[in-house]
Amino acid sequence: MRCLVPIDEASAEIRDGDLLLFRGRGLVSRLIGVAGRSEYTHAARVVWWGGDAFCCEVRELKGGRAVTLASQVAKYPGAIDVFETNPAGRWRQYNRRGAAKFMRRLAGCDYGYGGVLAAALRHLPVWRFLIHAETEDRLLQDRPPFCSQACAMADRLAGGVDPVPHLADRLTEPADLARSPFYRYRFTLVPAGTAQRETVSNGGTR
């Protein structure tokens, strides 16, 4: 079940630092989705600048960047899910502003292809028995991050909350973020003026 909401209607409900999870975006990202046994293939964050919502992300072939959220919704209609970060303010120590600032400062960084490979190896039939998933994070990263790693780092290092506490940031995949109680699904974005708010299931619209 998904709640489809036009971006112009949803803007008032989207907060700085909310999580964006994408489906079916790019070859490398789709490999992440397959490896993680999830429909989600890419992760990003919402950052508000001057009244405009931006999608801050670290993307394959592009690296760290900030583009308008509306442009991404127009390009990928119905494929971007918004997850509320820190639902109901359960984690009182969370620094939302700090996490958003961290994501902004990743603009211009390289994409962490090595991290994607390390995360994917965990799921291979042979390799998963030869390697152990890291559970501890290092404060200093010696390699550039990939999409979901960047989102986890933002919340842990700048927000003060580790969204996936039993898995290192460099092995965190979009599916891990989707399963974390630190995020809660709100709605799926569609372009402005294309539809009214509606709930959709695999069997159709209700």
C-alpha positions as CSV (number, residue, x, y, z in Angstrom):
1,M,0.0,0.0,0.0
2,R,1.3,3.4,-0.9
3,C,-0.2,6.9,-0.5
4,L,0.5,8.9,-3.6
5,V,0.7,12.7,-2.9
6,P,1.5,15.5,-5.4
7,I,4.7,17.3,-4.3
8,D,3.0,20.7,-4.0
9,E,0.5,19.2,-1.5
10,A,3.2,17.2,0.3
11,S,5.7,20.0,0.8
12,A,4.1,21.3,3.9
13,E,4.4,17.9,5.5
14,I,8.1,17.3,4.6
15,R,10.7,18.3,7.1
16,D,14.3,19.2,6.9
17,G,16.3,16.0,7.0
18,D,13.5,13.6,6.1
19,L,14.7,10.4,4.3
20,L,14.0,9.7,0.6
21,L,14.1,6.2,-0.6
22,F,14.0,5.5,-4.4
23,R,13.0,2.5,-6.4
24,G,14.6,1.5,-9.7
25,R,17.2,4.2,-10.2
26,G,20.4,3.5,-12.1
27,L,22.3,0.3,-12.8
28,V,24.5,0.5,-9.6
29,S,21.6,1.4,-7.4
30,R,19.5,-1.5,-8.8
31,L,22.4,-3.9,-7.9
32,I,22.1,-2.5,-4.4
33,G,18.4,-3.3,-4.3
34,V,18.9,-6.9,-5.6
35,A,21.7,-7.6,-3.1
36,G,19.7,-6.2,-0.2
37,R,16.5,-8.0,-1.3
38,S,14.6,-4.8,-1.4
39,E,12.7,-2.6,-3.8
40,Y,14.7,0.3,-2.6
41,T,17.7,1.1,-4.7
42,H,18.8,4.6,-3.6
43,A,18.7,6.8,-0.5
44,A,18.8,10.6,-0.1
45,R,17.7,13.4,2.3
46,V,15.5,16.4,2.0
47,V,17.2,19.7,2.8
48,W,15.2,23.0,2.7
49,W,17.0,26.1,1.3
50,G,15.3,29.4,1.0
51,G,11.8,27.9,0.8
52,D,12.7,25.2,-1.7
53,A,13.1,21.5,-1.0
54,F,16.3,20.0,-2.3
55,C,17.3,16.3,-2.7
56,C,20.8,15.9,-1.2
57,E,22.4,12.7,-2.3
58,V,25.6,10.9,-3.2
59,R,24.8,9.3,-6.5
60,E,26.8,7.0,-8.8
61,L,28.5,8.8,-11.7
62,K,27.6,12.1,-10.1
63,G,29.0,12.0,-6.5
64,G,27.6,14.3,-3.8
65,R,25.1,16.8,-5.1
66,A,22.0,18.8,-4.3
67,V,19.1,19.1,-6.8
68,T,15.6,20.3,-6.4
69,L,13.2,17.6,-5.1
70,A,10.6,18.7,-7.6
71,S,13.1,17.9,-10.5
72,Q,13.6,14.4,-9.2
73,V,9.9,13.8,-8.7
74,A,9.3,14.9,-12.3
75,K,12.0,12.5,-13.5
76,Y,10.9,9.6,-11.3
77,P,7.2,10.0,-10.7
78,G,5.8,7.6,-8.1
79,A,9.2,6.1,-7.3
80,I,10.3,8.3,-4.4
81,D,9.0,7.4,-0.9
82,V,9.3,10.0,1.9
83,F,10.1,8.6,5.4
84,E,9.7,10.8,8.4
85,T,13.0,10.9,10.4
86,N,12.7,10.4,14.2
87,P,9.0,9.8,14.2
88,A,7.1,11.4,17.2
89,G,10.4,12.8,18.4
90,R,11.2,9.5,20.1
91,W,14.9,10.2,20.1
92,R,15.0,13.4,22.0
93,Q,18.8,13.9,21.5
94,Y,18.5,13.9,17.7
95,N,20.0,17.0,16.0
96,R,17.9,17.3,12.8
97,R,19.6,20.5,11.8
98,G,23.1,19.0,12.2
99,A,22.2,16.0,10.1
100,A,20.8,18.2,7.3
101,K,24.0,20.3,7.4
102,F,26.1,17.2,7.1
103,M,24.3,16.1,3.9
104,R,24.7,19.6,2.4
105,R,28.5,19.5,3.0
106,L,28.8,16.2,1.0
107,A,28.1,18.1,-2.2
108,G,31.0,17.6,-4.5
109,C,32.4,14.4,-2.8
110,D,33.1,11.3,-4.9
111,Y,30.9,8.2,-5.0
112,G,31.9,5.2,-2.9
113,Y,32.0,2.4,-5.3
114,G,34.2,0.4,-3.0
115,G,31.6,0.6,-0.3
116,V,28.9,-0.6,-2.7
117,L,31.0,-3.7,-3.5
118,A,31.7,-4.4,0.1
119,A,28.0,-4.2,0.9
120,A,27.1,-6.5,-2.0
121,L,29.6,-9.1,-1.1
122,R,27.8,-9.8,2.1
123,H,25.0,-11.4,0.1
124,L,27.0,-13.6,-2.2
125,P,26.6,-17.4,-1.3
126,V,30.3,-18.0,-0.7
127,W,31.6,-14.6,0.4
128,R,29.0,-14.2,3.1
129,F,30.5,-17.2,4.9
130,L,34.1,-15.8,4.5
131,I,33.5,-12.3,5.7
132,H,31.8,-10.8,8.8
133,A,29.6,-7.7,8.7
134,E,31.2,-4.9,10.5
135,T,29.2,-3.7,13.5
136,E,31.4,-0.8,14.6
137,D,31.7,2.6,13.0
138,R,34.8,4.6,12.6
139,L,34.6,8.3,13.2
140,L,37.0,9.0,10.3
141,Q,36.1,7.5,6.9
142,D,39.0,6.9,4.6
143,R,36.8,6.3,1.5
144,P,34.0,8.3,0.0
145,P,30.4,7.2,0.9
146,F,27.7,5.8,-1.3
147,C,24.0,6.8,-1.0
148,S,22.7,5.0,2.1
149,Q,26.1,5.1,3.9
150,A,26.0,8.9,3.6
151,C,22.5,9.0,5.1
152,A,23.5,6.8,8.0
153,M,26.6,8.9,8.6
154,A,24.6,12.1,8.7
155,D,22.3,10.9,11.5
156,R,25.1,9.1,13.5
157,L,27.9,11.7,13.3
158,A,25.9,15.0,13.0
159,G,22.5,14.0,14.3
160,G,23.7,12.0,17.3
161,V,21.6,8.9,16.6
162,D,22.8,5.7,14.9
163,P,19.8,4.6,12.7
164,V,21.2,1.1,12.3
165,P,23.2,0.5,15.5
166,H,24.3,-3.1,14.8
167,L,25.7,-2.4,11.3
168,A,28.6,-0.2,10.2
169,D,27.6,2.8,8.1
170,R,29.8,1.5,5.2
171,L,27.7,-1.6,5.0
172,T,24.3,0.1,5.4
173,E,22.0,-0.3,2.4
174,P,18.7,1.4,1.6
175,A,16.8,-1.7,2.8
176,D,18.4,-1.3,6.2
177,L,17.2,2.2,6.5
178,A,13.7,1.2,5.4
179,R,13.6,-1.3,8.2
180,S,15.0,1.0,10.9
181,P,12.4,2.3,13.5
182,F,14.2,5.6,13.2
183,Y,12.3,6.2,10.0
184,R,8.6,5.9,9.2
185,Y,6.9,5.8,5.8
186,R,4.7,8.8,5.1
187,F,3.8,9.0,1.4
188,T,5.0,8.5,-2.2
189,L,5.6,11.6,-4.3
190,V,4.1,12.4,-7.7
191,P,4.5,15.6,-9.8
192,A,2.3,18.6,-9.0
193,G,-1.1,18.6,-10.6
194,T,-1.0,15.0,-11.8
195,A,-3.2,13.5,-9.1
196,Q,-4.9,14.1,-5.9
197,R,-3.9,12.2,-2.7
198,E,-4.8,8.6,-3.2
199,T,-3.8,5.2,-1.8
200,V,-2.6,2.5,-4.2
201,S,-2.0,-1.2,-3.7
202,N,-0.8,-3.9,-6.1
203,G,-4.4,-4.5,-7.0
204,G,-5.2,-1.0,-8.0
205,T,-6.4,2.3,-6.4
206,R,-8.6,2.6,-3.4
